[in-house]
Amino acid sequence: MEEDAEQGARELARLLLHGHFDLRARREEAALAALDAGGQARLAAGRTRLEKGHRRQLATVVGPVTVTRCALRAPGLANCYPADQVLGLPRERHSLSLRRLVVLEAVRGSYDQALEAIERRCGARAVGKRQAEQLVRAAAVDIAAFFAARTPAPADSRTCWCSASTARGS
Protein backbone atom coordinates (compact mmCIF):
# COMPACT_ATOMS: atom_id res chain seq x y z
CA MET A 1 0.00 0.00 0.00
CA GLU A 2 2.80 2.40 0.87
CA GLU A 3 4.54 1.72 -2.45
CA ASP A 4 1.31 2.49 -4.32
CA ALA A 5 0.96 5.73 -2.35
CA GLU A 6 4.57 6.68 -3.10
CA GLN A 7 4.12 5.96 -6.81
CA GLY A 8 0.85 7.94 -6.85
CA ALA A 9 2.51 10.88 -5.10
CA ARG A 10 5.35 10.85 -7.63
CA GLU A 11 2.86 10.79 -10.52
CA LEU A 12 0.91 13.65 -8.93
CA ALA A 13 4.14 15.67 -8.62
CA ARG A 14 4.94 14.96 -12.28
CA LEU A 15 1.47 16.07 -13.37
CA LEU A 16 1.73 19.23 -11.26
CA LEU A 17 5.10 20.08 -12.82
CA HIS A 18 3.72 19.41 -16.29
CA GLY A 19 0.68 21.59 -15.54
CA HIS A 20 2.95 24.35 -14.27
CA PHE A 21 4.89 24.31 -17.54
CA ASP A 22 1.63 24.38 -19.52
CA LEU A 23 0.35 27.40 -17.56
CA ARG A 24 3.65 29.23 -18.03
CA ALA A 25 3.48 28.50 -21.77
CA ARG A 26 0.03 30.11 -22.06
CA ARG A 27 1.21 33.16 -20.12
CA GLU A 28 4.37 33.40 -22.20
CA GLU A 29 2.35 33.26 -25.45
CA ALA A 30 0.13 36.11 -24.27
CA ALA A 31 3.06 38.23 -23.08
CA LEU A 32 5.11 37.78 -26.25
CA ALA A 33 2.11 38.28 -28.54
CA ALA A 34 1.44 41.60 -26.79
CA LEU A 35 4.91 42.88 -27.74
CA ASP A 36 5.36 44.70 -31.02
CA ALA A 37 8.09 43.61 -33.45
CA GLY A 38 10.54 46.09 -31.88
CA GLY A 39 9.95 44.68 -28.42
CA GLN A 40 10.46 41.14 -29.66
CA ALA A 41 13.61 42.20 -31.51
CA ARG A 42 15.03 43.82 -28.34
CA LEU A 43 14.17 40.73 -26.30
CA ALA A 44 15.74 38.27 -28.73
CA ALA A 45 18.58 40.07 -30.53
CA GLY A 46 16.75 40.87 -33.75
CA ARG A 47 14.41 37.88 -33.87
CA THR A 48 10.92 39.16 -34.64
CA ARG A 49 8.98 36.11 -35.82
CA LEU A 50 6.99 34.53 -32.97
CA GLU A 51 6.16 30.83 -33.16
CA LYS A 52 4.04 29.21 -30.47
CA GLY A 53 3.89 25.59 -29.44
CA HIS A 54 7.52 24.50 -29.60
CA ARG A 55 7.92 21.42 -27.41
CA ARG A 56 10.80 19.60 -25.79
CA GLN A 57 11.10 16.65 -23.47
CA LEU A 58 12.65 17.11 -20.05
CA ALA A 59 13.70 14.23 -17.78
CA THR A 60 13.14 15.22 -14.14
CA VAL A 61 13.36 13.53 -10.75
CA VAL A 62 9.56 13.09 -10.79
CA GLY A 63 9.47 11.69 -14.32
CA PRO A 64 9.46 12.91 -17.89
CA VAL A 65 7.52 16.06 -18.78
CA THR A 66 6.94 18.04 -21.95
CA VAL A 67 7.83 21.71 -21.86
CA THR A 68 5.93 23.89 -24.33
CA ARG A 69 7.36 27.30 -25.09
CA CYS A 70 7.52 30.01 -27.70
CA ALA A 71 10.35 30.53 -30.16
CA LEU A 72 11.48 33.88 -31.49
CA ARG A 73 12.96 33.37 -34.94
CA ALA A 74 14.75 35.18 -37.73
CA PRO A 75 16.26 33.91 -40.97
CA GLY A 76 19.84 32.72 -40.51
CA LEU A 77 19.68 32.80 -36.72
CA ALA A 78 19.14 29.99 -34.23
CA ASN A 79 15.81 30.03 -32.40
CA CYS A 80 15.61 31.96 -29.15
CA TYR A 81 13.49 30.43 -26.39
CA PRO A 82 12.95 33.03 -23.64
CA ALA A 83 11.23 30.48 -21.38
CA ASP A 84 14.34 28.29 -21.34
CA GLN A 85 16.29 31.15 -19.80
CA VAL A 86 13.54 32.13 -17.36
CA LEU A 87 13.09 28.52 -16.20
CA GLY A 88 16.82 27.83 -16.16
CA LEU A 89 16.41 24.83 -18.46
CA PRO A 90 19.57 23.16 -19.69
CA ARG A 91 20.05 22.66 -23.42
CA GLU A 92 20.12 18.90 -22.96
CA ARG A 93 17.30 16.59 -21.88
CA HIS A 94 18.06 16.19 -18.16
CA SER A 95 16.84 18.76 -15.61
CA LEU A 96 19.26 20.44 -13.24
CA SER A 97 17.79 18.57 -10.26
CA LEU A 98 18.25 15.23 -12.01
CA ARG A 99 21.82 16.21 -12.93
CA ARG A 100 22.54 17.10 -9.31
CA LEU A 101 21.15 13.75 -8.16
CA VAL A 102 23.28 11.87 -10.72
CA VAL A 103 26.45 13.60 -9.54
CA LEU A 104 25.65 13.10 -5.84
CA GLU A 105 25.01 9.40 -6.34
CA ALA A 106 27.96 8.85 -8.70
CA VAL A 107 30.52 10.14 -6.22
CA ARG A 108 29.36 7.60 -3.64
CA GLY A 109 30.35 4.53 -5.63
CA SER A 110 30.06 2.93 -9.02
CA TYR A 111 27.80 4.12 -11.81
CA ASP A 112 25.74 0.94 -11.45
CA GLN A 113 25.13 1.72 -7.76
CA ALA A 114 24.30 5.31 -8.66
CA LEU A 115 21.75 4.22 -11.25
CA GLU A 116 20.11 1.86 -8.74
CA ALA A 117 19.85 4.68 -6.18
CA ILE A 118 18.42 7.07 -8.78
CA GLU A 119 15.88 4.48 -9.86
CA ARG A 120 14.80 3.97 -6.23
CA ARG A 121 14.43 7.73 -5.77
CA CYS A 122 12.73 8.47 -9.10
CA GLY A 123 10.64 5.32 -9.32
CA ALA A 124 11.89 4.54 -12.83
CA ARG A 125 15.01 4.57 -14.94
CA ALA A 126 15.49 8.33 -15.37
CA VAL A 127 18.95 8.23 -16.93
CA GLY A 128 21.13 5.66 -18.66
CA LYS A 129 24.66 4.73 -17.69
CA ARG A 130 26.31 6.53 -20.60
CA GLN A 131 24.21 9.66 -19.92
CA ALA A 132 25.15 9.49 -16.22
CA GLU A 133 28.84 9.37 -17.13
CA GLN A 134 28.43 12.34 -19.49
CA LEU A 135 26.52 14.35 -16.86
CA VAL A 136 29.23 13.73 -14.24
CA ARG A 137 31.97 14.75 -16.70
CA ALA A 138 30.04 17.90 -17.63
CA ALA A 139 29.62 18.80 -13.96
CA ALA A 140 33.35 18.35 -13.33
CA VAL A 141 34.44 20.74 -16.11
CA ASP A 142 34.42 23.85 -13.94
CA ILE A 143 35.84 22.37 -10.74
CA ALA A 144 39.35 23.81 -11.16
CA ALA A 145 38.01 27.30 -11.92
CA PHE A 146 35.49 27.04 -9.07
CA PHE A 147 38.13 26.23 -6.47
CA ALA A 148 40.58 28.77 -7.89
CA ALA A 149 37.98 31.49 -7.47
CA ARG A 150 37.18 30.37 -3.93
CA THR A 151 40.77 30.05 -2.70
CA PRO A 152 41.23 32.75 -0.09
CA ALA A 153 44.37 34.83 0.14
CA PRO A 154 46.61 34.02 3.11
CA ALA A 155 45.74 35.95 6.24
CA ASP A 156 48.12 38.49 7.70
CA SER A 157 48.06 40.45 10.95
CA ARG A 158 45.52 42.92 9.50
CA THR A 159 43.02 40.24 8.40
CA CYS A 160 43.33 37.86 11.33
CA TRP A 161 40.21 37.88 13.54
CA CYS A 162 42.25 37.38 16.66
CA SER A 163 44.76 39.81 18.14
CA ALA A 164 48.43 38.93 18.41
CA SER A 165 48.17 38.79 22.22
CA THR A 166 45.33 36.25 22.02
CA ALA A 167 47.30 34.14 19.59
CA ARG A 168 50.27 34.00 22.04
CA GLY A 169 48.00 32.90 24.84
CA SER A 170 48.22 36.12 26.88
ABEGO torsion letter per residue (X at the ends): XAAAAAAAAAAAAAAAAAAAAAAAAAAAAAAAAABBAAAAAAAAGGBABBBBGBBBBBBBAAEBBBBBBBBBBBBGBBBBBAAAAAAGBBABABBAAAAAAAAAAAAAEBAAAAAAAAAAAAGBBABBAAAAAAAAAAAAAAAAAAAAAABBBBBBAAABABBAAAAAGX
